[in-house]
Amino acid sequence: MVKPILYGIDASPPVRAVKLTLAALQLPYDYKIVNLMNKEQHSEEYLKKNPQHTVPLLEDGDANIADSHAIMAYLVSKYGKDDSLYPKDLVKRALVDNRMYFESGVVFANALRSLAKMILFLGKTEVPQERIDAITEAYDFVEAFFKDQTYVAGNQLTIADFSLISSISSLVAFVPVDAAKYPKLSAWIKRLEQLPYYAENSTGAQQFVAAVKSKPFTVVG
Ligand SMILES: N[C@@H](CCC(=O)N[C@@H](CS)C(=O)NCC(=O)O)C(=O)O
């Protein structure tokens, strides 16, 4: 069998979400680094595979699949021994999808990417308070998701957990998760840190946090 190829870089949260999925599935794959600092995602060869010039990208045979959420759903559906990480039950799946769309639009795009771009790529040293508020609002939502359940979409670990932990473990570079204010969110983070393959996320998350910490900024407004 030809191994799937994951294009990405460890500092990228959505790449780490896919790496957690691959580890959970124990699926062998090749990993090709795309250095975003050197704009390698804009190479002609890469743009042919992903005109959106984002990582992660999964190449599996003739298929090129972009977007971490689409990739994770594909991987579990194609290679999972069972459907536990992405349930076939429609109601359970809808909740997993809900959490992943939330991660994509609210957590990653609104809270994380905009701020990370300002600091890491545009070299801004002042950021508006509203960008910090977007992060606490995201934490508020995740805390509210938890009622009695263990994971973000029920009592079973799913790809929605991989998605959300990848961005939340990066957001802590800007706003630490206060265990007193967010007890359920904090407990969930600790739970995921116990996964035997959690290094697939933590190594890159530490790189991301270090990169942010190396660029001090002040909050204005
Ligand atoms: N929603 C997408 C986000 C992908 C994304 O924006 N990736 C960033 C890195 S974290 C990227 O590739 N940026 C480079 C670019 O847009 O050129 C996903 O989940 O895969």
The ligand as a Gaussian input file, in Angstrom:
#p B3LYP/6-31G(d) Opt

LIG

0 1
 N       -9.319000      25.645000       8.319000
 C       -8.056000      25.216000       7.782000
 C       -6.999000      26.227000       8.141000
 C       -5.699000      26.005000       7.393000
 C       -4.739000      27.171000       7.578000
 O       -5.154000      28.335000       7.556000
 N       -3.448000      26.840000       7.766000
 C       -2.447000      27.865000       7.928000
 C       -1.379000      27.414000       8.914000
 S       -1.983000      27.189000      10.527000
 C       -1.740000      28.081000       6.583000
 O       -1.535000      27.152000       5.853000
 N       -1.364000      29.332000       6.286000
 C       -0.605000      29.647000       5.123000
 C       -1.378000      30.352000       4.064000
 O       -2.604000      30.569000       4.220000
 O       -0.766000      30.712000       3.055000
 C       -7.734000      23.823000       8.309000
 O       -8.329000      23.418000       9.313000
 O       -6.944000      23.100000       7.690000

